[in-house]
Amino acid sequence: MSVMTVHNRFAKKETRRARVGITRGQAIMFVVSFSLFFYLLTELVFASDANAVLPVKEVTVREGDSLWKLAIRYQEEAQMEVNELILAIQEVNELESVIIYPGQTLKIPVTSEEGL
């Protein structure tokens, strides 16, 4: 006797479904692009403050002066705390330490043009 194979015409066909969505590589590219976009956006927004030119007053260091004494002397014009002003003086003059010398010219950041 021969074996007969019966095919059921109502059996479900195996179909291959198309993958919907994005790949891992596309997701990584999206996150990187998104992050770069917001980084550049914040740089544009906040760059105006960072590059603002502060008015400065040039002073010549006298015998016995220190950054602390200069900061106390010009604190009102700068409208800063003494410690903040010391750091600002160091930054503006590109000083690596707090040591200053008589005869040296320093720029003191002030808040208005009146100090000039």
C-alpha distances in whole Angstrom, upper triangle without the diagonal:
4,7,9,13,15,19,22,24,27,26,30,30,31,35,37,41,44,46,49,53,55,54,56,58,59,60,62,64,65,66,68,69,70,72,74,75,77,78,80,81,83,84,86,87,88,90,93,94,93,95,98,101,104,107,109,113,114,116,118,118,121,122,121,118,114,111,112,115,114,111,114,116,114,111,113,112,109,108,106,106,108,105,103,106,106,102,103,106,104,101,103,105,102,104,102,104,107,110,112,116,119,119,115,114,112,110,110,107,109,108,110,112,115,115,115
4,6,10,13,16,19,22,24,24,27,27,28,31,34,37,41,43,46,50,51,51,53,55,56,57,59,61,61,63,65,66,67,69,71,72,73,75,77,77,79,81,82,84,85,87,90,91,90,92,95,98,101,104,106,110,111,113,115,114,118,119,118,115,111,108,109,112,111,108,111,113,111,109,110,109,106,105,103,103,105,102,100,103,103,99,100,103,101,98,100,102,99,101,99,102,104,107,109,113,116,116,112,111,109,107,107,104,106,105,107,109,112,112,112
4,7,10,13,16,19,21,20,23,24,25,28,31,34,37,40,43,46,48,48,50,52,53,54,56,57,58,60,62,63,64,66,68,69,70,72,74,74,76,78,79,80,82,83,86,88,87,89,92,95,97,101,103,106,108,110,112,111,115,116,114,112,108,105,105,109,108,105,107,110,107,105,106,106,103,102,100,100,102,98,96,99,100,96,96,100,98,95,97,99,96,98,96,98,101,104,106,110,113,113,109,108,105,104,103,101,103,101,104,106,109,109,109
4,6,10,13,15,18,17,21,21,23,26,29,32,35,38,41,44,46,46,48,50,51,52,54,56,56,58,60,61,62,64,66,67,68,70,72,72,74,76,77,78,80,82,85,86,85,87,90,93,96,99,101,105,106,109,110,110,114,115,114,111,107,104,104,108,107,104,106,109,106,104,105,105,101,100,98,98,100,97,95,98,99,95,95,98,97,94,96,98,95,97,95,98,100,103,105,109,112,112,108,107,104,102,102,99,101,100,102,104,107,107,107
4,6,10,12,15,14,17,17,19,22,25,28,32,34,37,41,43,42,45,47,47,48,51,52,53,55,57,58,58,61,62,63,65,67,68,69,71,73,74,75,77,78,81,82,82,84,86,90,92,96,98,101,103,105,107,107,110,111,110,107,104,100,101,104,103,100,103,105,102,100,101,101,97,96,94,95,97,94,92,94,95,91,92,95,93,90,92,94,92,93,92,94,97,100,102,105,108,108,105,103,101,99,98,96,97,96,98,100,103,103,104
4,6,9,12,11,15,15,18,21,24,27,30,33,36,39,42,42,44,46,47,48,50,52,52,54,56,57,57,60,62,62,64,66,67,68,70,72,73,73,76,77,80,81,81,83,85,89,91,95,97,100,102,104,106,106,110,111,110,107,103,100,100,104,102,99,102,104,101,99,100,100,96,95,93,94,96,93,91,94,94,91,91,94,92,89,92,94,91,93,91,94,96,99,101,105,108,108,104,103,100,98,98,95,96,95,97,99,102,102,103
4,6,9,8,11,12,14,17,21,24,27,30,32,36,38,39,41,43,43,44,47,48,49,51,53,54,54,57,58,59,60,62,64,64,66,68,69,70,72,74,76,78,78,79,82,86,88,91,94,97,99,101,103,103,107,108,107,104,100,97,97,101,99,96,99,101,98,96,97,97,93,92,90,91,93,90,88,91,91,88,88,91,90,86,88,91,88,90,89,91,94,97,99,102,105,105,101,100,97,95,95,92,93,91,94,96,99,99,99
4,5,6,9,11,13,17,20,22,26,29,31,35,37,38,40,43,43,43,46,48,48,49,52,53,53,55,57,57,59,61,63,63,65,67,68,69,71,72,75,76,76,78,81,84,86,90,92,96,98,100,102,102,106,107,106,102,99,96,96,99,98,95,97,100,97,95,95,95,92,91,89,89,92,89,86,89,90,86,87,90,88,85,87,90,87,89,88,90,93,96,98,101,104,104,100,99,96,94,93,90,92,90,92,94,97,97,98
4,6,8,9,13,15,19,21,24,27,29,33,36,37,40,42,41,42,45,46,46,48,51,51,51,54,56,56,57,60,61,61,63,66,66,67,69,71,74,75,75,77,79,83,85,89,91,95,96,99,101,101,105,106,105,102,98,95,95,99,97,94,96,99,96,94,94,94,90,89,88,88,91,88,86,88,89,86,86,89,88,84,86,89,86,89,87,90,92,95,97,100,103,103,99,98,95,93,92,89,90,89,91,93,96,96,96
4,6,9,12,14,18,20,23,26,28,31,35,35,38,41,40,41,44,45,45,47,49,50,50,52,54,54,56,58,60,59,62,64,65,65,67,69,72,73,73,75,77,81,83,87,89,93,95,97,99,99,103,104,103,100,96,93,93,96,95,92,94,96,94,91,92,92,88,87,85,86,88,86,83,86,87,84,84,87,86,83,84,87,85,87,86,88,90,93,95,99,102,102,98,96,93,91,90,87,88,86,88,91,94,94,95
4,6,9,12,16,18,21,24,26,29,32,33,35,38,38,38,41,43,42,44,47,48,48,50,52,52,54,56,58,58,60,62,63,63,65,67,70,71,71,73,76,79,81,85,87,91,92,95,97,97,100,102,100,97,94,90,91,94,93,90,92,94,92,89,90,90,86,85,83,84,86,83,81,84,85,81,81,85,83,80,82,85,82,84,83,85,88,91,93,96,99,99,95,94,91,89,88,85,86,85,87,89,92,92,93
4,6,9,12,14,18,20,22,26,29,29,32,34,34,35,38,39,39,41,43,44,44,46,49,49,50,52,54,54,56,58,59,60,62,63,66,67,67,69,72,75,77,81,83,87,89,91,93,93,97,98,97,94,90,87,87,90,89,86,88,91,88,86,86,86,83,81,80,80,83,80,78,80,81,78,78,81,80,77,78,81,79,81,79,82,84,87,89,92,95,95,92,90,87,85,84,81,83,81,83,85,88,88,89
4,6,10,12,15,18,21,24,27,27,30,32,32,33,36,37,37,39,42,42,42,45,47,47,49,51,52,52,55,57,58,58,60,62,65,66,66,68,70,74,76,80,82,86,87,90,92,92,95,97,96,93,89,86,86,90,88,85,88,90,87,85,86,85,82,81,79,80,82,79,77,79,80,77,77,80,78,75,77,80,77,79,78,80,83,86,88,91,94,94,90,89,86,83,83,80,82,80,82,84,87,87,88
4,7,9,13,15,18,22,24,24,27,29,29,30,33,34,34,36,39,39,40,42,44,44,46,48,50,50,52,54,55,56,58,59,62,64,63,65,68,71,74,77,79,83,84,87,89,89,92,94,93,90,86,83,83,87,85,82,85,87,84,82,83,82,79,78,76,77,79,76,74,77,77,74,74,77,75,72,74,77,74,76,75,77,80,83,85,88,91,91,87,86,83,81,80,77,79,77,79,81,85,85,85
4,6,10,12,15,19,21,22,25,27,26,27,30,31,31,34,36,36,37,39,41,41,43,45,47,47,49,51,52,53,55,56,59,61,60,62,65,68,71,74,76,80,82,84,86,86,90,92,90,87,84,80,81,84,83,80,82,84,82,79,80,80,76,75,74,74,77,74,71,74,75,71,71,74,73,70,71,74,71,74,72,75,77,80,82,85,88,88,84,83,80,78,78,75,76,74,76,78,82,82,82
4,7,9,12,16,18,18,21,23,23,24,27,28,28,30,32,33,34,36,38,38,40,42,43,44,46,48,49,50,52,53,56,58,57,59,62,65,67,71,73,77,78,81,83,83,86,88,87,84,80,77,78,81,79,77,79,81,78,76,77,77,73,72,71,71,73,71,68,71,72,68,68,71,69,66,68,70,68,70,69,71,74,77,79,82,85,85,81,79,77,74,74,71,73,71,73,75,79,79,79
4,6,9,12,15,16,19,21,20,21,24,25,25,27,30,30,31,33,35,35,37,39,40,41,43,45,46,47,49,50,53,54,54,56,59,62,64,68,70,74,75,78,80,80,84,86,84,81,78,74,75,78,77,74,76,78,75,73,74,73,70,69,68,68,70,68,65,68,69,65,65,68,67,64,65,68,65,68,66,69,71,74,76,79,82,82,78,77,74,72,71,68,70,68,70,72,75,76,76
4,6,10,12,13,16,18,17,18,22,22,22,25,27,27,27,30,32,32,34,36,37,38,40,42,42,44,46,47,50,51,51,53,55,59,61,65,67,71,72,75,77,77,81,83,82,78,75,72,72,75,74,71,74,76,73,71,71,71,67,67,65,66,68,65,63,65,66,62,62,65,64,61,62,65,62,65,64,66,69,72,73,77,80,79,75,74,71,69,68,66,67,65,67,69,72,72,73
4,7,9,10,13,15,14,15,18,19,19,21,23,24,24,27,29,29,31,33,34,35,37,39,40,41,43,44,47,48,48,50,52,56,58,62,64,68,69,72,74,74,78,79,78,75,72,68,69,72,70,67,70,72,69,67,68,67,64,63,62,62,64,62,59,62,63,59,59,62,61,57,59,62,59,61,60,63,65,68,70,73,76,76,72,71,68,65,65,62,64,62,64,66,69,69,70
4,7,9,13,15,13,13,17,18,17,19,22,22,22,25,27,27,28,31,32,32,34,36,37,38,40,41,44,46,46,47,50,53,56,59,62,65,67,70,72,72,76,77,76,73,70,66,67,70,68,65,68,70,67,65,66,65,61,61,59,60,62,60,57,59,60,57,57,60,59,55,57,60,57,60,59,61,64,67,68,72,74,74,70,69,66,63,63,60,61,59,61,63,67,67,67
4,7,10,12,10,10,14,14,13,15,18,18,18,21,23,23,24,27,28,28,30,33,33,34,36,38,41,42,42,44,46,50,52,56,58,61,63,66,68,68,72,74,72,69,66,62,63,66,64,61,64,66,63,61,62,61,58,57,55,56,58,56,53,56,57,53,53,56,55,52,53,56,54,56,55,58,60,63,64,68,71,70,67,65,62,59,59,56,57,56,58,60,63,63,63
4,7,8,6,7,10,11,10,12,15,15,16,18,20,20,22,24,25,26,28,30,31,32,34,35,38,40,39,41,44,47,49,53,55,59,60,63,65,65,69,71,70,66,63,60,60,64,62,59,62,64,61,59,60,59,55,55,53,54,56,53,51,53,54,50,50,53,52,49,50,53,51,53,52,55,57,60,61,65,68,67,64,62,59,57,56,54,55,54,56,57,61,61,61
4,5,5,6,9,10,11,13,14,15,16,18,20,21,23,24,26,27,29,30,32,33,35,36,39,40,39,41,44,47,50,53,55,59,60,63,65,65,68,70,69,66,62,59,60,63,62,59,62,64,61,59,60,59,56,55,53,54,56,53,51,53,54,50,50,53,51,48,50,52,50,52,51,54,56,59,61,64,67,67,63,61,59,56,56,54,55,54,56,58,61,61,61
4,5,5,6,9,10,11,12,14,15,17,18,20,21,23,24,26,27,29,30,32,33,34,37,38,37,39,42,46,48,51,53,57,58,60,62,62,66,67,66,63,60,56,57,60,59,56,59,61,58,56,58,57,53,53,51,52,53,50,48,51,51,47,47,50,49,45,47,50,47,49,48,50,53,56,58,61,64,64,60,59,56,54,54,51,53,52,54,56,60,59,59
4,5,5,6,9,10,11,12,14,15,16,18,20,21,23,24,26,27,29,30,32,32,36,37,36,37,41,44,46,50,51,55,56,59,60,60,64,66,65,62,58,55,56,59,58,55,58,60,57,55,57,56,52,52,50,51,53,50,47,49,50,46,46,49,47,44,46,48,45,47,46,49,52,54,56,59,62,62,58,57,54,52,52,50,52,51,53,55,58,58,58
4,5,5,6,9,10,10,12,14,15,16,18,20,21,22,24,26,27,28,30,31,34,36,35,36,39,43,45,49,51,54,56,58,60,60,64,66,65,62,58,55,56,59,57,55,58,59,56,55,56,55,51,51,49,50,52,49,47,49,50,46,46,49,47,44,45,48,45,48,47,50,52,55,56,60,63,62,58,57,54,52,52,49,51,50,52,53,57,57,57
4,5,5,6,9,10,10,12,14,15,17,18,20,21,23,24,26,27,29,30,33,34,33,35,38,41,44,47,49,53,54,57,59,59,63,64,63,60,57,53,54,57,55,53,55,57,55,53,54,53,49,49,47,48,50,47,45,47,48,44,44,47,46,42,44,47,44,46,45,48,50,53,55,58,61,61,57,56,53,50,50,48,49,48,50,52,55,55,55
4,5,5,6,9,10,11,12,14,16,16,18,20,21,23,24,26,27,28,31,32,31,33,36,39,42,45,47,51,52,54,56,56,60,61,60,57,54,50,51,55,53,50,53,55,52,51,52,51,47,47,45,46,48,45,42,45,45,41,41,44,43,39,41,44,41,43,42,45,47,50,52,55,58,58,54,53,50,48,48,45,47,46,48,50,53,53,53
4,6,5,6,8,10,10,12,14,15,16,18,20,21,22,24,26,26,30,31,30,32,35,38,40,44,46,49,51,53,55,55,59,61,60,57,54,50,51,54,53,50,53,55,52,50,51,50,47,47,45,46,48,45,42,44,45,41,41,44,42,39,40,43,40,43,42,45,47,50,51,55,57,57,53,52,49,47,47,44,46,45,47,49,52,52,52
4,5,5,6,8,10,10,12,14,15,16,18,20,21,22,24,25,28,30,29,31,34,37,39,43,45,49,50,53,55,55,59,61,60,57,54,50,51,54,52,49,52,54,51,49,50,49,46,45,44,45,47,44,41,44,45,41,40,43,42,39,40,43,41,43,42,45,48,50,52,55,58,57,54,52,49,47,46,44,45,44,46,48,51,51,51
4,5,5,6,9,10,11,12,14,15,17,18,20,21,22,24,27,28,27,29,32,35,37,41,43,47,48,51,53,53,56,58,57,54,51,47,48,51,49,47,49,51,48,46,48,47,43,43,41,42,44,41,38,41,42,38,38,41,40,36,38,41,38,41,40,42,45,48,49,52,55,55,51,50,47,44,44,41,43,42,44,46,49,49,49
4,5,5,6,9,10,10,12,14,15,16,18,20,21,22,25,26,25,27,30,33,36,39,41,45,46,48,50,51,54,56,55,52,49,45,46,49,47,45,48,50,47,45,46,45,42,42,40,41,42,40,37,39,40,36,36,39,37,34,36,38,36,38,37,40,42,45,47,50,53,52,49,47,44,42,42,39,41,40,42,44,47,47,47
4,5,5,6,9,10,11,12,14,15,17,18,20,21,24,25,25,26,29,32,35,38,40,44,46,48,50,51,55,57,56,52,49,46,47,50,48,45,48,50,47,45,46,45,42,42,40,41,43,41,38,40,41,37,36,39,38,34,36,38,36,39,38,41,43,46,47,51,53,53,49,47,44,42,42,39,41,39,41,43,46,46,46
4,6,5,6,9,10,11,12,14,16,17,18,20,23,24,24,25,28,32,34,37,40,43,45,48,50,50,54,56,55,52,49,45,46,49,47,44,47,48,45,44,44,43,40,40,38,39,42,39,36,38,39,36,35,38,37,34,35,38,36,39,38,41,43,46,47,50,53,53,49,47,44,41,41,38,39,38,40,42,45,45,45
4,5,5,6,9,10,11,12,14,15,16,18,21,22,21,23,26,29,31,35,37,41,42,45,47,47,51,53,52,48,45,42,43,46,44,41,44,45,42,41,42,41,37,37,35,36,38,36,33,35,36,32,32,35,34,31,32,35,33,35,35,37,39,42,44,47,50,49,46,44,41,38,38,35,37,36,38,40,43,43,43
4,6,5,6,8,10,11,12,14,15,16,19,21,20,21,24,27,30,33,35,39,40,43,45,46,49,52,51,47,44,41,42,45,43,40,43,45,42,40,41,40,37,37,35,36,38,36,33,35,35,32,31,34,33,29,31,33,31,34,33,36,39,41,42,46,48,48,44,42,39,37,37,34,36,35,37,38,42,41,41
4,5,5,6,9,10,11,12,14,15,18,20,19,21,24,27,29,33,35,39,41,44,46,47,50,53,52,48,45,42,43,46,43,41,44,45,42,40,41,40,36,36,35,37,39,36,33,35,36,33,32,35,34,30,31,34,33,35,35,38,40,43,44,47,49,49,45,43,40,37,37,34,35,34,36,37,41,41,41
4,5,5,6,8,10,10,12,14,16,18,18,20,22,25,28,31,34,37,39,42,44,45,48,51,50,46,43,40,40,43,41,38,41,42,39,37,38,37,34,33,32,34,36,34,30,32,34,30,29,33,32,29,30,33,31,34,34,36,38,41,42,45,48,47,44,41,38,36,35,32,33,32,34,35,39,39,39
4,5,5,6,9,10,11,12,15,16,15,17,20,23,25,29,31,35,36,39,41,42,45,48,47,43,40,37,38,40,38,36,38,40,37,35,36,35,32,32,30,32,33,31,28,30,31,28,27,30,29,25,27,30,28,30,30,33,35,38,39,42,44,44,40,38,35,33,32,30,31,30,32,34,37,37,37
4,5,5,6,9,10,10,13,15,14,16,18,22,24,28,30,34,35,38,41,42,45,48,47,43,41,37,38,41,38,36,39,40,37,36,36,35,32,32,31,32,34,32,29,30,32,28,27,30,29,25,26,29,28,31,31,34,35,38,39,42,44,43,40,38,35,32,32,29,30,29,31,32,36,36,36
4,5,5,6,9,10,12,14,14,16,18,22,24,27,30,34,36,39,41,42,46,48,48,44,41,38,39,41,39,36,39,40,36,35,36,34,31,31,30,32,34,32,29,30,32,29,27,30,30,26,27,30,29,32,33,35,37,40,40,43,45,45,41,38,35,33,32,29,30,28,30,32,35,35,35
4,5,5,6,8,11,12,12,14,16,20,22,25,28,31,33,36,39,39,43,45,44,41,38,34,35,38,35,33,35,37,33,32,32,31,28,28,26,28,30,29,25,27,29,25,24,27,27,24,24,28,27,29,30,32,33,37,37,40,43,42,38,36,33,30,29,26,27,26,28,29,33,33,33
4,6,5,5,9,10,10,11,14,17,20,23,25,29,31,34,36,37,41,43,42,39,36,32,34,36,34,31,34,35,32,31,31,30,27,27,26,28,30,28,24,26,27,24,22,25,25,21,22,25,24,27,27,30,31,34,35,38,40,39,36,33,30,27,27,24,26,24,26,28,31,31,31
4,6,5,7,10,10,11,13,17,19,23,25,29,31,34,37,38,42,44,44,40,38,34,35,38,35,32,35,36,33,31,32,30,27,27,27,29,31,30,26,27,29,26,24,26,27,23,23,26,25,29,30,32,34,36,36,39,41,40,37,34,31,28,28,25,26,24,25,27,30,31,30
4,6,7,9,10,11,13,17,19,22,25,28,31,34,37,38,41,44,43,39,37,33,34,36,34,31,34,35,31,30,30,28,25,25,25,27,29,28,24,26,28,25,23,26,26,23,23,27,26,29,30,32,33,36,36,39,41,40,37,34,31,28,27,24,24,22,24,26,29,29,30
4,5,6,7,9,10,14,16,19,22,26,28,31,34,34,38,40,40,36,33,30,31,33,30,28,30,31,28,26,27,25,22,22,21,24,26,24,21,22,24,21,19,22,23,19,20,23,23,26,27,29,30,33,33,36,38,37,34,31,28,25,24,20,21,20,22,24,27,27,27
4,5,5,6,8,12,14,18,20,24,26,29,32,33,36,39,39,35,32,29,30,32,30,27,30,31,27,26,27,25,22,23,22,24,26,25,21,22,24,21,18,21,21,18,18,21,21,24,25,27,29,31,31,34,36,35,32,29,26,23,23,19,21,19,21,22,26,26,26
4,6,5,6,10,12,15,18,22,24,27,30,32,35,38,38,34,32,28,30,31,29,26,29,29,26,25,25,23,20,21,21,24,25,25,21,21,23,21,18,21,22,18,17,21,21,24,26,28,29,32,31,34,35,34,31,28,25,22,21,18,18,17,18,19,23,23,23
4,6,5,9,10,14,16,20,22,25,28,29,33,36,35,31,29,25,26,28,25,23,26,26,23,22,22,20,17,17,17,20,22,21,17,18,20,18,15,18,19,16,15,19,19,22,24,26,26,29,29,32,33,32,29,26,23,20,19,15,16,14,16,18,21,21,22
4,6,9,10,14,16,20,22,24,27,28,31,34,33,30,27,24,25,27,24,22,25,26,23,22,23,21,17,18,17,20,21,20,16,17,19,16,13,16,17,13,13,17,16,19,21,23,24,27,26,29,31,30,27,24,21,18,18,15,16,15,18,19,22,22,22
4,6,9,13,15,18,20,23,26,27,31,34,34,30,28,24,26,28,25,23,26,26,23,23,23,21,18,20,19,22,23,22,18,18,20,17,14,16,17,13,12,16,16,19,21,24,24,27,26,29,30,29,26,23,20,17,17,14,16,15,17,18,21,21,20
4,6,10,12,16,18,21,24,26,29,33,32,29,27,23,25,26,23,21,24,24,20,20,20,18,15,17,17,20,21,21,17,17,19,17,14,16,17,14,12,16,17,20,22,24,25,27,26,29,30,28,25,22,19,16,15,12,13,12,13,14,18,18,17
4,6,9,13,15,18,21,23,26,30,30,26,25,21,23,24,21,19,22,22,18,19,19,16,14,16,16,20,21,21,17,16,18,16,13,14,16,13,10,14,15,18,21,23,23,25,24,26,27,25,22,19,16,13,13,10,11,11,11,12,15,15,14
4,6,10,12,16,19,20,24,27,27,23,22,19,20,21,18,16,19,18,15,15,15,12,10,13,13,16,17,18,14,13,15,14,10,11,14,12,9,12,15,17,20,21,21,23,22,24,24,23,20,17,14,10,10,6,7,7,9,9,13,12,12
4,7,10,13,17,19,22,25,26,22,21,18,20,20,16,16,18,17,13,14,14,11,10,12,14,17,18,19,16,13,16,16,12,12,15,14,11,13,16,18,22,23,22,23,21,23,23,22,19,16,13,9,8,6,6,7,6,6,9,8,8
4,6,10,13,15,18,22,22,18,18,15,17,17,13,13,16,14,11,13,13,10,9,13,14,16,16,17,15,12,14,14,11,10,13,12,9,11,14,16,19,20,19,20,18,19,19,18,15,12,9,6,5,4,5,8,9,8,10,8,7
4,6,10,12,15,19,19,16,16,14,16,15,12,12,14,12,9,12,13,10,10,13,15,17,16,18,16,13,14,16,13,11,14,14,11,12,15,16,20,20,18,19,17,18,17,15,14,10,8,5,5,6,7,10,10,9,9,6,5
4,7,10,13,16,18,14,15,14,16,15,11,13,16,13,11,14,16,13,13,17,17,19,18,19,18,14,15,16,14,11,13,14,11,10,14,15,19,19,17,17,14,15,14,12,10,7,6,4,6,9,10,14,14,12,13,9,8
4,6,9,13,14,11,12,12,14,13,9,12,14,11,10,14,16,13,14,17,18,19,17,19,18,14,14,16,15,11,14,16,13,12,15,15,19,18,16,15,12,12,11,9,8,6,5,6,7,11,12,16,16,15,14,11,10
4,6,10,12,10,11,12,15,13,10,14,15,13,13,17,19,17,17,21,21,21,19,20,20,17,16,18,17,13,15,17,15,13,16,15,18,18,15,14,10,9,7,6,6,4,6,9,10,14,16,19,20,18,18,14,14
4,7,8,6,8,9,12,10,9,12,14,12,13,16,19,18,18,21,20,20,17,19,19,16,14,17,16,13,14,17,15,13,16,14,17,15,13,11,8,7,5,5,5,6,7,10,11,15,17,21,22,21,20,17,16
4,6,6,9,11,13,11,10,14,15,13,15,18,20,19,20,23,22,22,19,20,22,18,17,20,20,16,17,20,19,17,19,17,20,18,15,13,10,8,5,6,8,10,11,14,14,18,20,23,24,23,22,19,19
4,6,9,12,14,11,12,16,16,15,17,20,22,22,23,25,24,24,20,22,23,20,18,21,22,18,19,22,22,19,21,18,20,18,15,13,10,8,5,8,10,13,14,17,17,21,23,26,27,27,26,22,22
4,7,10,11,9,10,14,14,13,16,18,21,21,22,24,23,21,18,19,21,19,16,20,21,17,18,22,21,19,21,18,20,17,13,12,10,9,8,11,12,14,15,18,17,21,22,26,27,27,26,22,23
4,7,8,6,7,10,11,10,13,15,18,18,18,20,19,18,15,16,18,15,13,16,17,14,15,18,18,16,18,15,17,15,11,10,8,8,8,10,11,12,12,14,14,17,19,22,24,24,23,19,20
4,5,5,6,8,10,11,12,14,17,18,17,19,17,16,12,13,15,12,10,13,14,11,12,16,16,14,16,13,14,11,8,7,7,8,10,12,11,13,11,14,13,16,18,21,23,24,23,20,21
4,6,5,6,9,10,10,11,15,15,14,16,14,13,9,10,11,9,6,9,10,8,9,12,13,12,13,11,12,10,6,8,7,10,12,14,12,12,10,11,10,13,15,18,21,22,21,18,19
4,6,5,6,9,10,10,14,15,14,15,13,11,7,8,11,9,7,10,12,10,11,15,15,15,16,14,15,12,9,11,11,13,15,17,15,16,13,14,12,14,16,19,21,23,22,19,21
4,5,5,6,9,10,13,14,14,15,14,13,9,11,13,11,9,13,14,12,14,17,17,16,18,16,18,15,12,12,11,13,13,15,15,15,13,14,12,15,16,19,21,22,21,17,19
4,5,5,6,8,11,11,11,13,12,12,9,11,12,9,8,12,12,9,12,15,14,13,16,14,17,15,11,12,11,13,12,14,13,12,10,11,8,11,12,16,17,18,18,14,16
4,5,5,6,9,10,9,10,9,8,5,8,9,6,6,10,10,8,11,13,13,14,16,15,17,15,12,14,13,15,16,17,16,15,12,11,8,10,11,14,16,18,17,14,16
4,6,5,8,10,10,11,10,9,6,9,11,9,9,13,13,12,15,17,17,17,20,18,20,18,15,16,15,18,18,19,18,17,15,15,11,13,13,15,17,19,18,15,18
4,6,8,9,10,11,12,12,9,13,14,11,11,15,14,13,16,18,17,17,20,19,22,20,16,17,16,17,16,17,17,16,13,13,10,12,12,14,16,17,15,12,15
4,6,5,6,8,9,10,9,12,12,9,10,13,12,11,14,16,15,16,19,18,21,19,16,18,16,18,18,18,17,15,12,11,8,9,8,11,12,14,12,9,12
4,6,5,6,6,7,6,10,10,7,10,12,11,11,15,16,16,17,19,19,21,20,17,19,18,20,20,21,20,18,15,13,10,10,9,10,13,15,14,12,15
4,5,5,7,9,10,13,12,10,13,16,14,14,18,19,18,20,22,22,25,24,21,23,22,24,23,24,22,20,17,15,12,11,9,9,11,13,12,10,14
4,6,8,11,12,15,13,10,13,16,13,13,17,18,16,18,21,21,24,23,21,23,21,23,22,22,21,18,15,13,9,8,5,6,8,10,9,7,10
4,5,9,9,12,10,7,11,12,10,10,14,14,13,15,18,18,21,21,19,21,20,22,22,22,20,17,14,12,8,6,4,5,8,11,11,9,12
4,7,9,12,10,9,12,14,12,13,17,17,16,18,21,21,23,23,21,23,22,25,25,26,24,21,18,15,12,10,7,7,10,13,13,12,15
4,6,8,6,6,9,10,9,11,14,14,15,17,19,19,21,20,18,21,21,23,24,25,23,21,17,15,11,10,9,9,13,16,16,14,17
4,6,5,6,9,10,10,12,14,15,16,18,20,19,20,19,17,20,20,23,24,25,23,22,18,17,13,12,12,13,16,19,19,17,20
4,5,5,6,9,10,10,12,14,15,16,18,17,18,16,13,16,17,20,21,22,20,19,16,15,12,12,13,14,18,20,20,17,20
4,5,5,6,9,10,11,12,14,16,16,15,16,14,12,15,16,20,21,23,21,20,17,16,13,13,15,16,20,22,22,20,22
4,5,5,6,9,10,11,12,14,15,15,16,15,13,17,17,21,23,24,21,20,16,15,12,11,12,13,17,20,20,18,20
4,5,5,6,8,10,10,12,14,13,15,14,12,15,15,18,20,20,18,16,13,11,8,8,9,11,15,17,17,15,17
4,5,5,6,9,10,11,12,10,12,11,8,12,12,15,17,19,16,15,12,11,9,10,12,15,18,20,20,17,19
4,5,5,6,9,10,10,9,10,10,9,13,14,17,20,21,17,17,13,12,11,10,13,15,19,21,22,19,20
4,5,5,6,8,10,10,12,12,12,15,15,18,20,20,17,15,11,10,8,7,10,12,15,17,18,16,17
4,5,5,6,8,8,11,11,10,12,11,14,16,16,13,11,8,7,6,7,10,13,16,17,18,15,16
4,6,5,6,5,7,8,7,10,10,14,16,17,13,12,9,9,9,10,14,17,19,20,22,19,19
4,5,5,7,9,10,11,13,14,17,19,19,16,14,11,10,10,10,14,16,18,20,22,19,19
4,6,8,11,13,13,15,14,16,18,18,14,12,9,7,8,8,11,14,16,16,19,16,16
4,5,9,11,11,12,11,13,15,14,11,9,6,6,9,10,14,17,19,19,20,17,17
4,6,9,11,12,12,15,17,17,13,12,10,10,12,13,17,19,21,22,24,21,20
4,6,7,8,9,12,15,15,12,12,10,11,12,14,18,21,23,24,25,22,22
4,7,9,10,14,17,18,15,15,13,15,16,17,21,24,26,27,28,25,25
4,6,8,12,15,17,14,15,13,15,16,18,21,24,27,28,29,25,25
4,6,10,13,15,13,14,12,14,14,16,19,22,25,26,26,23,24
4,7,10,13,11,13,12,15,15,18,21,24,27,27,28,24,24
4,7,9,7,9,9,12,13,17,19,23,25,25,25,21,22
4,6,6,9,10,14,15,19,21,25,27,26,26,22,22
4,5,9,11,14,16,19,21,25,26,26,25,21,21
4,6,9,13,15,19,21,25,25,24,24,20,19
4,6,10,13,16,19,22,23,22,23,19,18
4,7,10,13,16,19,20,19,19,16,14
4,6,10,12,16,17,17,17,14,13
4,6,9,13,14,13,15,11,11
4,6,10,12,12,13,9,10
4,7,9,10,12,9,10
4,6,8,9,7,9
4,7,8,8,10
4,5,6,8
4,5,6
4,5
4
